Amino acid sequence: MDSEASGNCWHCNQPLQALDYRRESTCPACNRHTHVCKNCRFYTPGRHNDCLEPIAEQVTEKERANFCDYFEPADREAATTTAASAEALLDAAEDLFK
């Protein structure tokens, strides 16, 4: 990873640099661990282990630093844009039936 911004904190949305995702690193703004399931692009509540990676070891504490080798920072901006688009489509569909 390079030192450019590569994601945001799962808790406070503070922009993070690549070096902020080391095993014991914490967010400079809220001091929460950053190498955690909730900050990973594979984190998907409701899936087995809440993870899209099928062979990742189970991590029970989703907000604590872990040793997962599959960790990749989540792109929260893209996820927010996708959620906003989905909500806009739902609103448009509901308007059709008013």
LINLIN-V715746 format. One record per helix or strand of 3 or more residues. SS is the DSSP state (H for helix, E for strand). FROM is the first residue (numbers start at 1). TO is the last residue. If there is no record, write none. Layout:
ss:SS from:FROM to:TO
ss:SS from:FROM to:TO
//
This chain:
ss:E from:5 to:8
ss:E from:15 to:17
ss:H from:18 to:21
ss:H from:37 to:39
ss:H from:48 to:50
ss:H from:76 to:96
//
